[in-house]
Amino acid sequence: MNRTLILASSVVAAVVLSLLPVPVVLRTLVLFPVLVLVAGWSAARLVLGTRTPGNDTADDDLRFTLPVLVALLVPLAVVLLLAVFGIPVDTPGIAIGTGAVALLLVGAAHVAAGPPTWPTGPRRTVGPLVAVLVLGGAVAGAAAMRPPVVESYAQLSLSTAVPRAVAGSTVTVPWTLTGYGSPLPGGAPEVRVAVAGQTVTPVEVTGGAVGPSTAAGAVDERRGSVSFAAPTAPGLHDVRVSVGRDPWATLVLRLEVIS
């Protein structure tokens, strides 16, 4: 009885101190080890029973390994249960959950523990069986809690082909901005034009409202155009048109300028 009271008091004290603004080193190296080791020792006592006179060395391997195994599995099970029930997985939640499990095991070991009544074989399978169940549940729970990954981006394309331009004349580039994974922003996007790496100003932007898209997998689209002055030198010129800030929303064109 004295041993049970000492263990239970240690668990309560460790939980209370974990909830206080104590140094992280103290919480990590002292308080949480107390919680998990008490739980592990109680679980081993519950499974293996108390030592019997004249048979002190029986199951010594399990008496040393089972507490460590349970001590590793209890926090994992607590975190998994907190996530399943929507409770924040933080220091208070883990401390209270681990403390509750430790108190339950301490009480169960005090009430039920006695000389071993199970055959040796079943006693030795308890630890691995519990480990497999908890680890399997952890993997299944982690897979269930993983949020779906939705790739969200915008893609810019030409609405029609860009004709040849006369040197110094106005060039109009019609574009379509298509949103994938999430709707496009409601506000008018910023449109930038660069010719041969040099930003062109001023530009005249015409853009319509966001509407439904017929592209496969698309959420919506916005159509518009940008007009700017063609280079004065005849030849082929690299033109870069960017709509918005998405890296995919950029067009690179070869504009033919004639005299």
FINU-427359 format. One record per residue (C-alpha): residue in one letter; x, y, z. Coordinates in steps of 0.2 Angstrom, whole numbers, padded with zeros to 4 digits, always signed. Each point is the difference from the previous one (the first is absolute). Example, Ala and Ser with C-alpha at 12.3 -4.5 7.8 and 13.67 -1.06 7.14 Angstrom:
! residues 2
A+0062-0022+0039
S+0006+0017-0003
END
This chain:
! residues 259
M+0000+0000+0000
N+0014+0012+0004
R+0008-0003-0017
T-0016+0003-0009
L-0002+0017+0010
I+0017+0005-0004
L-0002-0004-0019
A-0017+0009-0001
S+0007+0015+0009
S+0015+0001-0011
V-0012-0001-0016
V-0011+0014+0007
A+0015+0011+0005
A+0008-0003-0017
V-0016+0005-0009
V-0002+0016+0010
L+0018+0005-0002
S-0002-0003-0019
L-0014+0013-0001
L+0010+0013+0009
P+0013+0011-0009
V+0015-0011+0005
P+0016+0000-0010
V-0001-0011-0016
V+0015-0010+0006
L-0009-0005+0016
R-0016-0004-0009
T+0009-0011-0013
L+0013-0009+0011
V-0010-0002+0016
L-0019+0002+0000
F-0004-0009-0016
P+0012-0015+0004
V-0009-0002+0016
L-0017-0001-0008
V+0005-0013-0013
L+0011-0010+0011
V-0013-0002+0014
A-0013-0005-0014
G+0013-0013-0007
W+0004-0007+0017
S-0018-0001+0005
A-0005-0009-0016
A+0015-0012+0002
R-0006-0004+0018
L-0018-0002-0006
V+0005-0013-0014
L+0014-0009+0009
G-0006+0000+0018
T+0010+0002+0015
R+0016-0010+0003
T-0003-0017+0009
P+0013-0006+0014
G+0012-0012-0008
N-0004+0005-0018
D+0008+0018+0001
T+0008-0002-0017
A-0015-0005-0010
D-0005+0011-0014
D+0015+0012+0004
D+0002+0004-0018
L-0018+0006-0002
R+0000+0009+0017
F+0014+0011-0008
T-0006+0002-0018
L-0019+0001+0002
P+0001+0016+0010
V+0011+0008-0013
L-0012-0005-0014
V-0015+0006+0009
A+0009+0016+0004
L+0003+0003-0019
L-0018-0005-0005
V-0010+0010+0013
P+0004+0017-0007
L-0003-0006-0017
A-0017-0006+0004
V-0004+0016+0010
V+0005+0011-0015
L-0011-0011-0011
L-0015+0001+0011
L+0002+0019+0002
A+0000+0002-0019
V-0015-0012-0002
F-0011+0009+0013
G+0005+0018-0007
I+0010+0005+0016
P+0015+0011-0003
V+0016-0010-0001
D+0011+0011+0012
T+0009-0002+0016
P-0015+0001+0011
G-0010-0012-0010
I+0014-0013-0001
A+0004+0002+0019
I-0018-0002+0006
G-0003-0014-0012
T+0016-0010+0005
G-0003+0004+0018
A-0018-0007-0001
V+0007-0016-0009
A+0013-0002+0013
L-0012+0002+0015
L-0012-0013-0008
L+0015-0012-0002
V+0006+0003+0018
G-0018-0003+0007
A-0002-0016-0011
A+0017-0007+0005
H-0004+0003+0019
V-0017-0008-0001
A+0003-0015-0012
A+0019-0003+0001
G+0005-0016+0009
P+0010-0016-0003
P+0000-0004-0018
T-0015-0010-0006
W+0002+0001-0018
P+0011-0013-0009
T+0017+0006-0005
G-0004+0000-0019
P-0015+0012+0001
R+0009+0011+0012
R+0015+0002-0012
T-0012+0004-0015
V-0009+0014+0009
G+0014+0013-0003
P+0003-0003-0019
L-0019-0001-0003
V-0003+0017+0009
A+0014+0007-0010
V-0007-0006-0016
L-0017+0006+0004
V+0005+0017+0005
L+0013+0003-0014
G-0013-0006-0013
G-0013+0011+0008
A+0012+0015-0001
V+0004-0003-0019
A-0019-0002-0004
G-0004+0016+0011
A+0014+0010-0008
A-0006-0005-0018
A-0018+0005+0005
M+0005+0016+0007
R+0011+0005-0014
P-0008+0015-0009
P-0003-0003-0019
V+0013+0009-0010
V-0008+0012-0013
E+0012+0008-0012
S-0005+0017-0004
Y+0007+0011-0014
A-0005+0011-0014
Q+0005-0003-0018
L+0001+0014-0014
S-0003-0004-0018
L-0002+0010-0016
S-0018+0002-0006
T+0005+0003-0018
A+0016+0000-0010
V+0010+0017+0001
P+0001+0007-0017
R+0016+0009-0007
A+0002+0018+0005
V+0006+0015-0008
A+0015+0009+0009
G-0007+0012+0012
S-0018-0005-0002
T-0012-0006+0014
V+0001-0019+0003
T-0015-0009+0009
V+0003-0017+0009
P-0016-0008+0005
W+0002-0012+0014
T-0010-0012+0011
L+0004-0004+0018
T-0007-0016+0006
G+0000-0005+0018
Y+0002-0018+0006
G-0003-0007+0018
S-0007+0016+0007
P-0010+0015-0007
L+0010+0015-0008
P+0001+0016+0011
G-0015+0012-0003
G+0010+0015-0003
A+0008+0005-0016
P+0018-0008-0001
E+0015+0010-0004
V+0006-0001-0018
R+0019+0002-0004
V+0008+0000-0017
A+0019-0001-0004
V+0008+0000-0017
A+0018-0007-0002
G+0001+0001+0019
Q-0005+0018+0002
T-0017+0004+0008
V-0012+0010-0011
T-0010+0014+0006
P-0013+0006-0002
V-0011-0015-0004
E-0019+0000-0002
V-0009-0014+0008
T-0017-0006-0003
G-0007-0014+0011
G-0017-0008+0002
A-0008-0008+0015
V+0004-0017+0007
G-0012-0013-0008
P-0002-0019-0002
S+0013-0009-0010
T-0002-0014-0012
A+0018-0006+0002
A+0002-0018+0008
G+0003+0001+0018
A-0001+0019+0001
V-0010+0010+0013
D-0003+0016-0010
E+0009+0012-0012
R+0002+0019-0004
R+0002+0006-0017
G+0009+0016-0005
S+0013+0009-0010
V+0015+0011+0001
S+0005+0013-0013
F+0018+0008-0001
A+0011+0009-0013
A+0010-0012-0011
P+0018+0002-0001
T+0007+0012-0013
A+0013-0012-0007
P-0006-0013-0012
G+0003-0018+0003
L-0005-0013+0013
H-0002+0005+0018
D-0003-0010+0016
V-0015+0006+0009
R-0004-0005+0018
V-0018+0003+0006
S-0004-0004+0018
V-0017+0001+0008
G-0001+0000+0019
R+0014-0008+0011
D-0002-0018-0004
P+0016-0007-0008
W-0011-0010-0012
A-0009+0016-0006
T+0014+0006-0012
L+0000-0001-0019
V+0016+0001-0010
L-0003+0005-0018
R+0010+0003-0016
L-0006+0017-0008
E+0004+0003-0018
V+0002+0019-0003
I+0000+0006-0018
S+0004+0017-0006
END
